């Protein structure tokens, strides 16, 4: 790896901690971002000459802080009213800073930086865009590509979201245990949103877009690992990290060469990324020891059962059914029942699964996966005409071309099998 | 003389490599390792999962204390390590407790292994030493 590539990676990985420490110091996001930017520019000049510092994060914080203070001093000579509070407490912060830079100290800083992106007034998409811009440091262009919108539209969206959180006033004191747990839960949900945004379309659509969205999954995993390093004893953060790793490990197998979705049962399991699976399994193992089940852990445990099965027929469906039942209890939702129905169809057959999902129709009538699964179950029961209606509904509700194409495949099979002689073939 | 080479790097960076980047590094290493192995110089090598997957058994407290996360103190040094093949973390901790019972003090960090290459060294009069 070249020096510049190394520096680039080091700057990216230091960003959340460095930026959040600068935010605590300056108490203003724009100032903190400028200071970090400044420190990065200086790093690009200094590190190739002097070699990388022992602790890049601490270096960036110190240099960023000094650069911003210099800038403030320079401007203050020209401006009539110097912002005194930025200058007054420089000396007492200077010396002990380096010694204090350990994980525990970054903890609340990083949590605060992530937490301000989860402001409840912001819609999910804006929370994600903001976190990617501020915490991950992705460019507006990269984010715009991931969301399939124009750059200027994304720029506007981020500016508006920033103005919103600037008014929100998240307190800078260290939070109490209850407050910290609340922030951590909100942040975990936001990190999972980032992941899902990437997962829902990774590999689909145009090739470049698939890549841009796949990068969101990597970013979410990076944020989760960061959280886990700061909150080492939180089983739900272990579960969240494991869940994303286990799902992301399947990326290469989820789409075929034409960009069509390949369902779990049909995936070439040799394409699953073993290293991510190993990490995910190790984390879920670690989480289980705490005996504090939570939704992320249960979902990760389900993903782990799939990851452990060398072939689809080795899958422990009864255990998956039990885990979904636990998940329904922890987090009742028709979507979870829908997922459970897949396990039920494997354990007790399509009729039992169909009976489980029929009552969800009113709540999930606008949901692609409901009609897709219903169609598949009806098909297994030999109710071709009803299956076709369900598939038609699913296509109309598909979010991506790959989703629609997958349903079309079922439809084509239906049409082929219902042609003269087809039914006999299907029955064989 | 037998030597161990301990590998240090920023795990954030290394674990953000894409599968392709990772494969490229492993292929380059593989070529060097194959040669070293053919020359009878290289024994087993392994790659550890990130520290986030680590659990630590503090042997200095009685009974030993299980802590999530890597070994983080700086007053103790790395003196040696074991490689285990057991079913899960609980089983690994059981082995660690057993070892710790006869060799108390300090800590064991239990870290899952991501990649293990069990190369054999030619027969070698290994130095006999006290347990780590």
Interface residues (C-beta under 8 A of the other chain):
Chain A: X6 X9 X10 X12 X13 X218 X222 X225 X226 X228 X229 X232 X233 X238 X241 X252 X273 X275 X278 X279 X282 X283 X285 X286 X289
Chain B: X10 X12 X13 X15 X16 X18 X19 X22 X49 X50 X51 X52 X53 X55 X66 X67 X68 X69 X88 X89 X90 X112 X114 X115
